[in-house]
Amino acid sequence: MARPIILVTNDDGIMAPGIRNLIKFMMPLGEVVVVAPDKPQSGTGHAVTTRNPLRLERILKDSPPIEFSCSGTPVDCVKIAVNKILQKKPDLIVSGINHGSNSSINVIYSGTMSAAIEGAMENIPSIGFSLLDYSFDADFLSARKHIIAIVENVLKHRLPNGTCLNVNIPAVSENDLKGIKICRQAHANWEENFDHRKDPSGKDYYWLAGKFKLHENNNETDEWALNKNYISVVPVQFDFTAHKVIPELKSWNFNV
C-alpha cells in the first residue's frame, strides 16, 4: 500500500524548532510535504492573503522531505499546498508543534489551529499540536511517543468531516506526562491591557498585554488536564452556530 501523504505546516515559521521536530516525527509515518510560513505568523487566526501575491521558495532541495516556505499565513500555506503543490488532498495535515499554548479560547486566535481548521473545512483529517513552552530550546522530544500515537490513530480511524483535533502538551518531562485526556474547551478569556508608551520622537504607541482568566475548574476541560500533566485532545469544528439559541430566536417578533 502507498504511504499516506502528510502535509506539515505551522505558524512559527518554517525554521522554528517545533516544526523541525514534527517533521522528524512524521517521516517514518508517511510521505511528508512541508509548506510553512517564511516568517512567524502567530496570532493570525484564519487570515488569508488577498491583496499581495503569495511567493513560494523550495528549500533544502538536496534531501527529503519536499519543503517550501510561503510568504503568507498558515491558512495560505494549506490552500496553496493542496491546490498547487500537491494538486490533491493529502491524507493528513499536521500543524505545529506550536511554541506556546493553544488551549481554551486561544484556539480562536491561533494560526496553528487555523491551519488545522482549514484542513477540516476541506474534509482532510487535521491535527494542531502545541507545547506549553515558548522558549526556543523547548523539549519537544518528551511527547514524541504520544504525538505519534495520536497521528497513527487519526490515520487509522480518520475524523468526522468538518472536525479536527486541538492537541496541547504540558511542558514536563516524559516521565511526568500522565497520558492523554479527551477534553472539551475550557471557558476562559483574556483581560486585555494596552501598555501605553512613547517612541523616541514622542509619539504614542501601545503594546498589547493581558491576563488569562479561567472561569472554571472542571475535570472535563483542557485547562484542567494540562494542569494535571495530561496531554489534552479537544475535537474542534468550524460551525460556529449556537444551535441551542435558534429556538429562542424563532420565538422573537421580527415583524416591522
C-alpha positions in Angstrom: 0.0 0.0 0.0 1.1 3.6 -0.7 2.4 5.5 2.2 0.0 8.3 3.3 0.8 11.9 2.3 1.3 14.1 5.3 1.2 17.9 4.9 3.2 19.7 7.7 2.7 23.4 8.4 2.8 25.8 11.4 2.6 29.5 12.4 6.0 30.0 14.0 7.9 29.8 10.7 9.5 27.0 8.7 12.7 27.0 10.6 11.2 27.0 14.1 12.3 24.1 16.3 8.7 22.9 16.8 8.1 22.2 13.1 11.6 20.8 12.6 10.8 18.2 15.4 7.3 17.5 14.0 8.8 16.8 10.5 11.2 14.3 12.1 8.3 12.6 13.9 6.2 12.3 10.7 8.9 11.0 8.4 8.5 7.3 9.4 4.7 7.5 9.1 4.3 8.7 5.5 5.4 10.8 2.6 6.0 14.3 4.1 5.5 17.5 2.3 6.2 20.8 4.2 4.6 24.1 3.3 5.1 26.7 6.1 5.4 30.4 6.6 8.7 32.0 5.8 8.4 34.1 9.0 6.4 33.9 12.3 2.7 34.2 11.9 1.5 33.7 15.4 -1.9 35.1 16.3 -3.0 35.5 12.6 -6.0 33.3 13.2 -7.8 32.3 9.9 -6.4 35.2 7.9 -5.8 34.8 4.2 -3.7 36.9 1.8 -5.8 38.7 -0.7 -4.0 42.0 -1.6 -0.5 40.7 -2.1 1.0 37.9 -4.2 2.0 34.7 -2.5 5.6 33.6 -3.0 6.9 30.0 -2.6 10.5 29.0 -2.3 11.8 25.5 -2.4 14.3 24.9 0.5 16.6 22.0 1.4 16.5 20.7 -2.1 19.1 18.0 -1.7 17.3 15.9 0.9 13.8 14.8 1.7 11.2 15.8 2.6 10.0 18.3 0.0 9.8 21.7 1.7 8.5 25.1 0.6 8.5 28.3 2.5 5.5 30.6 1.8 5.2 34.3 2.2 1.6 34.0 3.5 -0.3 32.9 6.6 -0.7 29.3 7.8 -4.1 29.1 6.1 -2.5 30.3 2.8 0.1 27.5 3.2 -2.7 24.9 3.4 -4.6 26.3 0.5 -1.6 26.6 -1.9 -0.2 23.2 -0.8 -3.5 21.4 -1.7 -4.2 23.4 -4.9 -0.8 24.0 -6.4 1.9 21.8 -4.8 0.1 18.5 -4.2 -2.8 19.2 -6.6 -4.8 16.9 -4.4 -5.9 16.4 -0.8 -3.2 14.9 1.5 -4.2 12.1 3.8 -3.4 14.2 6.8 -2.5 17.7 7.8 -0.4 18.3 11.0 0.2 21.8 12.2 2.8 22.8 14.8 4.4 22.0 17.1 3.5 25.5 18.3 5.7 27.2 20.8 3.1 28.0 23.5 -0.5 27.1 24.4 -3.5 27.0 22.1 -5.9 25.6 24.7 -9.2 27.1 25.7 -10.1 30.4 24.0 -6.6 30.6 22.4 -7.9 28.3 19.6 -9.7 31.4 18.2 -6.5 33.4 17.7 -4.2 30.6 16.7 -2.6 30.4 13.3 -1.5 26.8 14.2 -5.1 25.7 14.8 -6.5 27.8 11.8 -4.3 25.7 9.5 -5.9 22.5 11.0 -9.4 24.0 10.8 -8.8 24.9 7.1 -8.0 21.2 6.6 -11.2 20.2 8.4 -13.1 22.6 6.1 -11.7 20.5 3.2 -12.6 17.3 5.0 -8.9 16.4 5.4 -8.1 14.8 8.8 -6.1 17.5 10.6 -4.3 18.0 13.9 -2.8 21.0 15.6 -0.1 20.4 18.1 1.1 22.9 20.8 3.6 22.7 23.6 3.2 24.9 26.6 6.7 26.3 26.3 7.6 29.5 24.4 11.4 29.0 24.7 13.5 28.3 21.6 15.1 25.3 23.2 11.8 23.7 24.5 11.8 19.9 24.9 9.7 18.6 22.1 11.0 15.1 22.4 9.3 14.3 25.7 5.9 13.9 23.9 7.1 12.2 20.8 5.5 8.8 21.5 2.2 10.4 22.3 2.2 12.6 19.2 2.9 9.6 17.0 0.2 7.6 18.8 -2.4 10.4 18.1 -1.3 10.6 14.4 -1.4 6.9 13.9 -5.0 6.7 15.3 -6.2 9.6 13.1 -4.6 7.9 10.0 -6.3 4.6 11.0 -9.8 5.9 12.0 -9.8 9.3 10.2 -12.1 12.0 11.7 -15.7 13.0 11.1 -16.0 15.5 8.3 -15.6 19.1 9.5 -13.7 18.1 12.6 -10.0 18.5 13.6 -8.1 17.9 16.8 -6.5 20.6 19.1 -3.7 18.9 21.0 -1.9 20.7 23.8 1.1 19.3 25.6 2.2 20.3 29.1 5.9 21.4 29.4 7.0 18.5 31.6 9.4 15.6 31.2 8.5 12.4 29.6 8.3 10.6 32.9 5.9 13.2 34.3 3.5 13.0 31.4 0.4 11.1 32.7 -1.1 10.3 29.3 -3.8 11.7 27.0 -7.2 13.1 28.0 -10.0 13.7 25.6 -11.5 17.0 26.7 -13.7 20.0 25.9 -12.5 23.6 25.6 -12.4 25.4 28.9 -14.4 28.6 29.5 -11.8 31.4 29.7 -10.9 34.7 28.2 -8.2 37.3 28.0 -8.5 40.5 30.0 -6.6 42.9 27.7 -4.4 45.7 28.9 -2.7 48.0 26.4 0.6 49.3 27.7 0.8 53.0 26.7 4.3 54.1 25.7 6.1 56.8 23.7 8.7 56.3 21.0 11.9 58.4 20.8 10.1 61.1 18.7 7.4 61.4 21.5 4.6 59.7 19.5 2.2 57.4 21.4 2.1 53.7 20.8 0.5 50.7 22.5 1.8 47.3 23.4 -0.8 44.6 23.8 -0.7 42.8 27.2 -3.2 40.9 29.2 -4.1 38.3 31.7 -5.6 34.9 31.0 -8.8 34.5 33.0 -10.1 30.9 33.6 -13.7 30.7 34.6 -14.0 27.1 35.7 -12.0 24.2 37.1 -13.9 21.3 35.6 -12.1 18.0 35.1 -13.6 17.7 31.6 -11.7 20.7 30.3 -8.3 21.0 28.5 -7.0 23.5 31.1 -7.7 21.0 34.0 -6.0 18.2 32.0 -2.9 20.3 31.3 -2.6 21.5 34.9 -2.6 17.8 35.9 0.2 17.0 33.4 -2.1 15.3 30.8 -1.9 16.0 27.1 -5.3 17.5 26.2 -7.1 16.5 23.0 -10.1 18.6 22.0 -12.2 17.9 18.9 -12.8 21.2 17.1 -15.4 22.1 14.5 -15.7 25.2 12.3 -19.5 25.5 12.6 -19.9 28.5 15.0 -23.7 28.3 15.0 -25.2 28.5 18.5 -27.7 25.8 17.8 -29.4 25.9 21.2 -30.2 29.6 20.7 -32.2 29.1 17.4 -35.5 28.1 19.1 -35.4 31.2 21.2 -34.7 33.5 18.3 -37.6 31.9 16.4 -39.9 33.0 19.2 -39.0 36.7 18.8 -41.2 39.1 16.8 -39.3 40.4 13.9 -42.3 42.0 12.1 -41.7 45.6 11.1 
